[in-house]
Structure formats: C-alpha cells, structure tokens
Amino acid sequence: MIRTVGGTPQASADLPTGEAKTAQVRAMFDAIAPRYDLVNRIITLGLDRRWRSRTFDALGLPGGSTVLDLACGTGDFADLVVRRGCRVVGSDLSAGMLSARHHPFPAVQADAAALPLATGSLDGVVCGYALRNFTDLAASLAEAARVLRPGGRLAVLEVATPENGVMRRGFDVWFGRCVPAIGGLLSDGAAYRYLPRSTAYLPDKDDLRRMLVEAGFATVGRQLLHGGLSQVITATRRGMPGGGAE
Ligand SMILES: C[S@@+](CC[C@H](N)C(=O)[O-])C[C@H]1O[C@@H](n2cnc3c(N)ncnc32)[C@H](O)[C@@H]1O
C-alpha cells in the first residue's frame, strides 16, 4: 500500500513514485492503448457510459461551454462533451492513448501537472479514472484550478470501494482477480494487475476534499454510483466573477 501523509503519496516498496511512476504509467498506457476501449467496456460491464453521463451532468454547465477532458485517453468523455453541445479540448500524458482517439478532437500531450493552456480559459474540466495515475496529484489539481475561470466546474470520475459487505466481496473478486485475468487475455497482463493496486494512490475522501480546497476549489461534493463501485467528485473554482460571494 502507498502510505499517504496529508494526502500526498509516500515512497513504497512495490509501487513507483516520482519520475519512475510517470515513465511507467506513460509506457503502460502506450502499450494498452489499442485495446483500451474493448477491455474498459468489459471490465466495467458497460456501466462506464452511464457513469460518464452522470459525471458530465454533475458539471451543470450549459451547451456552448468549453470543457477540458483531462487525461482524456481515447476520448470517451470528449465524445460525450461534444454530444452535449459543448466545445472540448483534451490532454493526456500518453501519445499512444492520444493516437487511439476515436475522433480527432483537439488535444495536447501533457502531464496534468503542467498544462499548456491559458489561465482561466475553460468553463469546465472532466477527468475519468486518472487521478490515481497522476504523479503529483496536488500540482495536477492546482493546474485544473488554474485553467478554469472563476466559478468554473470540475467533475472527476474515479473508482471507489463499496462499503456494503456483500458488494465489497464481489468487488474484490471482480477487480482483484477477474479484471487482471481479462486484461491478461485481451491486452497486457502486467498493466491490468497494476490497475487494482493503483487504487492505493487514491487519497481518501477527506484528504481529497482538503487537497481540492488547497488547490483553489470550493463547494466540493461527492456522490457514489451503483452502490459505491465508482464515485463522482465535483468542485467549483473559487473566486466568483466580479468578486461576489461563493
Ligand atoms: C484509465 S485511463 C482513463 C482515460 C480516459 N479518461 C477514460 O475515462 O477512459 C488514465 C489516463 O490517464 C493518463 N495519464 C496518466 N498519468 C497522467 C499524467 N500525469 N498526466 C496526464 N495524463 C495522465 C493516461 O495516459 C491514461 O490515458
């Protein structure tokens, strides 16, 4: 397990941190990019589409808004953003994932901790299943806050662990055993063995809330999906236009 101090991942014997993590994560996603969508649909039993829709709804933005799909991968969120009448830009660490985009929406290859986007230029940021992959989570959240306009919205979709005992046991078997087996059959076994282990990087809900506030967000919210199989975290960029109260 990754030990966290105030939400910041600390060194661990078997999970990488720092530059080693960035290099390993980039190489892993480059390798699994061609079959990422297929495996993703199977291991979420197709529920990820519904969860993305709920996440986009949680942004609460009108059509015509400009939204960043942070760590966009092959662009499942980006496609949804466009279908909902918004403009999208994507960013991702992995050239392989960007090359496997379904549609050629505008996107940049960049670490989430250093986005080549103008300050205050976006109305919304969505981010799907990527937080635990970020090497510097605090800096990545600060970048998301920087590129949002005051009052702009963030909605993050992440894995969660169900609290109900029966659900939890089922989840442990599916995520801990079935997912690595399916990933090994269809794609890259090492990558899909890493997937359940990578949840150790994810701060708990209180640490994540504190990190979001420190990054420049207010009104942090969290909803659990399908009995806690996934979670949506929402937040609003502090500093309302015209200096009004938040
Ligand atoms: C599990 S995939 C999710 C992709 C997509 N968001 C989705 O919902 O299907 C995680 C993505 O995060 C990207 N990623 C990992 N670390 C990153 C970083 N430090 N900066 C930007 N993207 C990163 C990976 O390349 C990968 O595309």
The ligand as a Tripos MOL2 file, in Angstrom:
@<TRIPOS>MOLECULE
LIG
   27    29     1     0     0
SMALL
NO_CHARGES

@<TRIPOS>ATOM
      1 C1         -7.5200    4.8350  -17.0080 C.3       1 LIG1
      2 S1         -7.0880    5.9290  -18.2950 S.3       1 LIG1
      3 C2         -8.5490    6.9230  -18.4480 C.3       1 LIG1
      4 C3         -8.7040    7.5320  -19.8180 C.3       1 LIG1
      5 C4         -9.9860    8.3200  -20.0110 C.3       1 LIG1
      6 N1        -10.0030    9.4760  -19.1610 N.3       1 LIG1
      7 C5        -11.2090    7.4720  -19.7600 C.2       1 LIG1
      8 O1        -12.0440    7.8700  -18.9530 O.co2     1 LIG1
      9 O2        -11.3210    6.4120  -20.3930 O.co2     1 LIG1
     10 C6         -5.9780    7.0320  -17.4840 C.3       1 LIG1
     11 C7         -5.3910    8.0650  -18.4300 C.3       1 LIG1
     12 O3         -4.6140    8.9680  -17.6600 O.3       1 LIG1
     13 C8         -3.4790    9.3120  -18.4270 C.3       1 LIG1
     14 N2         -2.4450    9.8300  -17.5110 N.ar      1 LIG1
     15 C9         -1.7670    9.1280  -16.5930 C.ar      1 LIG1
     16 N3         -0.9270    9.9290  -15.9250 N.ar      1 LIG1
     17 C10        -1.0740   11.1620  -16.4430 C.ar      1 LIG1
     18 C11        -0.4770   12.4140  -16.1730 C.ar      1 LIG1
     19 N4          0.4550   12.5540  -15.2240 N.pl3     1 LIG1
     20 N5         -0.8770   13.4790  -16.8930 N.ar      1 LIG1
     21 C12        -1.8190   13.3480  -17.8620 C.ar      1 LIG1
     22 N6         -2.4160   12.1780  -18.1660 N.ar      1 LIG1
     23 C13        -2.0520   11.1020  -17.4640 C.ar      1 LIG1
     24 C14        -3.0990    8.0160  -19.1090 C.3       1 LIG1
     25 O4         -2.2460    8.1980  -20.2030 O.3       1 LIG1
     26 C15        -4.4750    7.4780  -19.4830 C.3       1 LIG1
     27 O5         -4.8810    7.9040  -20.7600 O.3       1 LIG1
@<TRIPOS>BOND
     1     1     2 1
     2     2     3 1
     3     2    10 1
     4     3     4 1
     5     4     5 1
     6     5     6 1
     7     5     7 1
     8     7     8 2
     9     7     9 1
    10    10    11 1
    11    11    12 1
    12    11    26 1
    13    12    13 1
    14    13    14 1
    15    13    24 1
    16    14    15 ar
    17    14    23 ar
    18    15    16 ar
    19    16    17 ar
    20    17    18 ar
    21    17    23 ar
    22    18    19 1
    23    18    20 ar
    24    20    21 ar
    25    21    22 ar
    26    22    23 ar
    27    24    25 1
    28    24    26 1
    29    26    27 1
@<TRIPOS>SUBSTRUCTURE
     1 LIG1         1 GROUP 0 **** ****
